[in-house]
Amino acid sequence: MPHRELAWKGLRPQWGTCGSVEASIFSSFSDKPQIYLKFNGHYRSKMALISLESPFFLFSLSICETMNWPTWKSKSKTMAMAVVMLLHLSVSLEVFCFASHADRVVGLPGQPNVVFQQFSGYVTVDEKKHKSLFYYFVESEADPASKPLVLWLNGGPGCSSLGVGAFSENGPFRPNGEFLIKNDYSWNKEANMLYLETPVGVGFSYAKGSSSYMTLNDEATARDNLVFLQRWFNKFPQYRNRDLFLSGESYAGHYVPQLAKLMIEMNTKNKILFNLKGIALGNPVLEYATDFNSRAEFFWSHGLISDSTYNMFTTVCNYSRYVSEYYRDSVSPLCSKVMGQVSRETSKFVDNYDVTLDVCISSVLSQSKIVCPQTQQANESIDVCVDDKVTNYLNRRDVQEALHAKLVGVRKWDVCSNILDYDMLNLEVPTLPIVGSLIRAGVRVLIYSGDQDSVIPLTGSRTLVQKLARQLRLITTVPYRVWFEGQQVGGWTQVYGDILSFATVRGASHEAPFSQPERSFVLFKSFLEGRPLPEVF
């Protein structure tokens, strides 16, 4: 006998992230009926109905009889029960979607029309200390139900993934006066993008009581980020088993590997909780001595310092020594003299994050005061940009209301926090060994470098990737070569063991997606797909 389909279409259309839902019963009137749920036009689950003798069935049947559905009853008792099961599913779907529905962003002030959904709000990571982290989540433009989930973290430590990552680099919009303009190379074209303001005290993230801002370090940040993800999945359970990638730049070279390490440890102790596939790090701090000391060669090779200053910078006091002394409040007269000479020659009017830029971006320079203390002191402003569009936009009250954001303990939203007391000696703890452990666990790793960045130059990152490949005994699977974006050279790349990749982004700054959005998008797409970067155009 042919199967019969009874469908309730649009059960909860466009409710939260559920999208369009159909619930259907298929039955041959001889077998148990099957309930299928269709999300956004695709069947996602099948549910066999329970036994005729079960208490639930007897209860369901009595309801059907009370509701006077004799036709159903005469056809099949199981079909009658199926109707009630669908009603039950309707309620379940409502509960399932409601947790994220409260965070749905109906629309941002001044935004263009878009086809994807946005969400933002808070996840509490510590009830006792009232610590809540703020997130901004944009679903993929096309088929979000099948695209991977990518968590993006900016560095600092203390700089905002919302203001820098989402609204300056790879998010769907960029502020332009009173309006938002579409970013044609937004990463949500290929993935569901989750931006997290971390640690607590950054951006809209907050705690009640200043003590929570005084004891911050890498360990606490990684722990809070892990709790955030666990609880975020409670809001968005449909993403729990999705392919997951972690990404970020600068000090995220600490954030991302340490978070990934905790995730792998949790997966090992328990059943698989995080479907972690890979991490991507842009101009990252991985081993501060190698990373920081490579800037002397960068300055010299780009004509920013003289031969004599280069010699002092490499033999008398290198940059890693200066940073170590600086964060211990014990800068020696010798290092002070050398760094004074370096600063005079490089000039405060050169953007260290992109030595070719004529104008500065305040979000970039705000990060430099932390990672590069000699270029910008806390009481010194070297921002020559009159209008910070991101800061102005995110400080608008209507924008904050649309984002479900609030200011707690601060007067305004800042690109980088000025209330944190982060343990900057964590800089000296290398995360390269953690990256190695992730590779051994089967996690793909991409290290990429904007080649105009003098803060974490490509030469240091390339050296560290080569070092790691030797330690892991990975063979070269893609020899060092150019890669293309369109008909232009996008940069250079090398791959080891088909699991560890290094790439440069030609003409890019410390924030590659900001300064070279097209090339960064090609890089991102290739990484998600596990393909080598284009070899020809």
N, C-alpha and C positions, 0 to 999 in steps of 0.2 A: 504494500500500500504506500502511495507517495506520502512524503512528509508534509505536514501542515505547519505553516509559520503564522504566528500571531504576534505582531510587533506593536510596541508602544514607542513611537518615535518622539524624539525631543523630550525625553524624560526629565532632564534638567539641563536644558540648552544653555551653553555659555555660563555655567555657574562655576566661579573660581577658575581653576585650571582644568576642569573636567572637559570643557568644550562641549561639542554636540554628542549626546549620548542616545543610543538606542538599546532597548532591552527586548529580546525576542525569545519566543518559545518554539522549539522544533520538536515535533512528536509524530510518530507513526501510529499512535494509539495502541501500540502493542508493546513498545519499549518505554523506558522511563523518559519523560520529556527532558530536554536539555535547555538551559537558559544561557543565552549568549549575550554578552555586553559588547556593544560597538562604540568605541571612542573615536570621535573625529573621522568616522567613516571606515574604521578598521576594527575587525574583531580582535579583542584582546583577552577574553577569558571565557571559559565554558564551565558551567556548573550543573552537575547531575542532581536531579531532585532526589529527596530523601525517601526512605522506605515508607510504604503505605501504612505500616503498622506503627510508625513512630508517633510519639506524643505530639510532635509538631504537626504532622499530617492531620491527625484527628482534630487538633485545635483549628487548623486551617480549614478543614472541611466543614466544621461547624460554623465557621464564619461565613463560608460561601453559602451554606444552606440558609443562614440567617438573612443574608443579603439577597436571597431568592434568585439564585442563578441556576434554575433547573436544567437549562440547556447544557450548561457546562457539566453539571452533575451526571446527566444522562449519557453524555459523550464519554467522560472519563473522570474518575475521581482524581487522578493525578493531574489532569489538566486544571481542575478546580483549584487544587493546591498550588499549581504553578502561578495562577493569577495572584493569589495571596503572596506568594514568594516575590513576585514582581513588585507588589505594593511595598513589601518589606525592603526590597532593594532600593526603591525610590527614596525611602527614608534614609537608608544607609548611604546612598550616594550623596544626599544632602549633607549628612554629617561628615562624610569623607571630604567633601569639597569646602566645607565652611571654614576650616582652620586657615587655609590660605586665602579664602575669599575676603576676609577682613583686611588683608594686606594688599588687595588689588588696587593698583593705581588706575583710576578711570582715565586720566589724561593729565599731562604736565602742562602748566601754563606756557603758551606759545609754541607748543610742539606741532609738527606736521602730522597729517594722518598716517597711521601705521596699521599693519595687519597683525602685529604680534601683541601679546599681553605683557604688562609690567606689574611688578609687585615690589613693595618695600615696607620695611617695618623693623621690629625688634625681636630678638631672641634672647631670653634670659639665660645666662650661663652660670650664674652664681646667685642663688636666692638670698643667702645670708648677707652678702655684700651688695645686693641689688645691682649686680653687674649685667648690663644689657648691651649687646652688640647690634649695630644697625647694618642692614643689608639692602641692596638694590638688585633685583632679579629681572632680567628680560628674557622672555622665551624666544626661541629661534623664529626667524621670519617664515621659514618653510618647514613643515612637518616636525614640530617640536616633540612629538611623541616618539620619534625615532632618533633624534639628534642627541649627541652626548651632552653632559653637564660639565661646565668649566668654571672653577672657582678662581677668581683673580684677586691677587693681593699686591698692593703697593708697599713700598719700603719706608725708609726714614732712618730708624724706626719712628713712627708717629705720623705718617702722612696718609692721606685719605684715598682709598680705592674708589670712592664715589667721585670725588672732585678730579683726581688725576686720571685714574683708569677709565671710569665710565664716561666722564664729561670732557676729557681732554685727549684720550688716546683711542681706545677700541670699542667704546660704547656706541649706541645708536644715534646719539645727539651730541651737538656741540653748541653752547650758548653763543648767541650773536645779538647783543643788545637785549631787547625785550623778548626775543624769540629764540627758538631752538631750530637749528638746521640739521638736516639728515646727514649722517656720516655714511657715505656710499661704501665704505670699507669696514663697516661695523662687524665685529666678530660674531654677532648673533645671527649673521647670515648662515653660519655653519654650526653654531652650537647654542645651547641655552646658557646664558652668561650670568654668573652670580658674583656680585661685587660686595666685599665685606670690609667695613671700617673697623680695623683692629690695630692695636689692642684697645681696651677700654680707655676712653678719654680722647680718642681720635674722632674727629668729625662729630656726628650725632650720637656716637656710642658713649655711654656714660655709666657711672656708678654713683651711688649716694654716699658721699663722704670722700674727702680728698685722699685718705689713706690708701685707697685702691690705686691711685695714680703714682704713689711713691714707691711701690714695691714691684715694679714691672721688670720682667726679664724674658729671655727667650723661652724658658721652660714654662712659665706661667702663660705666656702668649700662645704657645702651642697647645697647652691643655685647654685654654678657653676656646681656641679655634676648633678643637676636636669636639668639645661639648656643643658648640654652635652647630656644627654640621649634623651631629646626631639629632639635635632637637629641630633643626631646619627640616630634616627628612620627615619628622613627625607632621610638620605643616604641609609638606609636599611629598607624600609617600610614593607617588607615582614616579619619582626620580630616584628612589632608593637603590634600585638595581641597575640604574643606567650607567653606561660607560662614563667614568669620572676622570677628569684631568685637573691638575693643579697648576697654576701659572702665576707669574708675577715678575717683578724686576727689582734691582738694587738690593736693599736689605731683605727682600723676599727670598734672596739666596740663603737666608737663615730660616725665615718663616716657613717656606714651602717644604724643604727637606725634613725639617723637624716635625711638621704636621704629618707628612707622608709616613714618616717613621712610626709615629703613634698609631696611624691607621693600619699599617702592616702588622704591628705588634698585636693590635686588637683583633685583626683577622686571624692571626695565628692562634691566639688563645681561645677564640670563639669561632663560630661559623663565620663565613665571609659576610662582613657588614658593609664594606666599602669596595666597590668594583673599580679600584684604582688602576688606570691603564698607563698613565704617563704624567710627567711633569715637564714644564717648559719655563726656563729662567732667562730673563733678559738682563744683560750687563750685571750679573749677580755678584754679591760678596760671598765668596766661597772659602777663601783662605786669605785673610786680610793682608798678610805680608806680601805674597805674590801679587795680589790684585792691586794694592796701593803702591807698591814700589815700581810697578810698570808705568806709572804716570810720568816718571822722570824721563824715560825714553820717549814717551808720547809728546811731552812738552818740547823736548829738544828736537825731535824729528819734524815737528810742525812749526819750528821756528819761534816758539813762545819763550824759550830761555836760551841764554848764551852757552858757549862751550864751557866756560869757567863755572857758571852756575850749575850746569849739568854735572860737572865733576864733583862739586860740593854736595849736590843733591844725592849722589850715588855713593860717595865715600865718607863724607863727614857726618851727615844726618839724613837718612832716608825718610820717606813719608810715613812708613809704618812705625818707626821709632817716634816720630813727632806725634802721631795720633795717640800712641800708647802713653806718652808723657802728658799730652793734653788732657786726656780723660782721667788722669791721676792727679791733675792740678800740680804738675811738677815739670813744666817745660824748662829744659836746661837753656842757659844763655847761648850755647852753641847751636842748638836746634832752632831757637828763636831767631838767631842771626840768619841762618840758612833759609828758613821759611819766609823771613822778611824779604830777603833778596828774591826768592822765587815769586812771591806775591807782587813785588814791584815790577818785575819783568813780564809776568803773565797778564797783569792789569786786572783790576776789578771790573772792567767794562767788557771783558771776554766771558762769555757763558761757558763755564767749564763742562757743562753737560752737552754742549755742541759748539766747538770752537769756531765753526763756520757761520753761526747765526749772527745776524745783525741786531736782532731784538731778543729780549729775554722773555721767558714765560715764568711767571711768578711761582707757579706750582713746582716747577723744576728747581728754581733757585731756593725755594723754601726747604727742599730736601737737602740741598747742598750744605746748609748751615749745620746739619747733623753729621753727615758722612764726611764733609770737607770743612772742618771747623775754621781753617785759616781763611776761607774765602768769604765767610759771612758770619759775623758775631751776632748774638741775640739782640743786641741793641743797635745794630747797624743794618740799614736797608740799602741794598744795592739794586733793587728792582727798578729798572728804567721804564717799565711798562706802566702807563698811567692807569689803564683800565683793566682790572682783572675780571674778565667776564664770568668766569666760573664762580668766583667768590661772590660777586654781585648777585648772580642768579640764585645760588643756593642760600643766600641770606634773605631772599624775598619771603615774606610771610606766606603768600599764596602757594609758593613752591614747597615750602616746608609742610604746609597743610596737605598738599597733594601727595607728598611722599610719606605722610604719617610720621613726620620727624619732629623732634622737639629739642630745644636747647636746655641742658641741665648743667648748672654750675659754670656756664660760660655765657658771655654776652653775644657772641656771634660764632658762626661756623668758620673754621679756618682750614686751609689746605693741609697744613701740618700743625699738629697740636703744640701749644705752648704751656700745657699744664702737666705734661708727663715728666717723670723722673726715671727714665729708662736706664738700666744698667748697661752702659756703653762698653764696659769691658767684655761683654759678650761678643763684641767684634772679633776678639782674639781667639775665639773658639772656632776652629775650622769645621765647616759642614761638608767638605768634600768627602770624608769617609762615610757620612750618612748617605750621600748620593751614591757612593759605591755599593752600600748595602741595599739600596733600592734597586739598583741594576741587577744585583744577584737575586733579588726577589722577583725579577721579571718585569720591572717597571721601566718603560721607555723614558729616556731623558734627552731633552734638547737644551743646549746652552747656546744662546744667540747674543750677538754683540752689535750694537750700533757703532759703526767704525769712526764716528766723530766725537765719541765720548772720551773725555780725559779723566773722568772720575774713576770709572772701572774700565780701563782700556781693554780692547780686544786681545792684545798680546798677552796680558795676564790670564784672561779666561782661556785662551787657546792653549797656553802652557799647562794650565791645570787640567784641561780635558785630555791632553796628551799624556800627562802624568797618570791620570785615572785609568786610561785605556791600557797603559803598560802594567799597572798594578793588577788589573782584572784580566790581563792577558787576552785582550780583545784584538782581533785582527782587523785591519782596515778593509771595510767592505765597499766604501765609496772613497776613492782617492781625492785628495784636495783638488778642487776644481771650482769654476764659476757656476753660478746658477742664474736663471733668467726670470725676470718679471716682464711679460710682454716681449718687446724686442730689445730690452735693455738689460745689462748685467745687474742683477739684484744683490749680488754679494758673492761670497765664497763659502764652500762647505766641505766637510769631511765627516764620514760616518764610520763608526767602529762597531763591529759585531752586529750590525742592524739593530742596535738598541741604544747606543750612545752617539748623539749627533752634535756637531758644532757648526755654527753658521754665522757669517757676518751679514749685516744689512747695510748695503752701500749707501752712504750719504745720510745715515741715521744717527740720531742723538742717543743719549741715555734712555730716552723714552721713544723707542723705535716706532711704535704704532702712531705716535703723534707726528713725528717728522717725516716718516716714510710709510704712510698708511697702506698704499697698494702693495709694496714689497712685504710689509709685515703680514698682510692678509694672506698672501701667497705662502709665506712661511708657515703661518698658523694652519691653514687648510691642509698643506702637505703633511704637517706633523699629526694632525688628527687622523688623517687617512693612512698614516704609516708608510707614506711614499717618499722616495728621495725628491729633493727639490728639482725643478725643471732643468734639464741639461741643455736643451735647445729651445729656440723660440719659433 
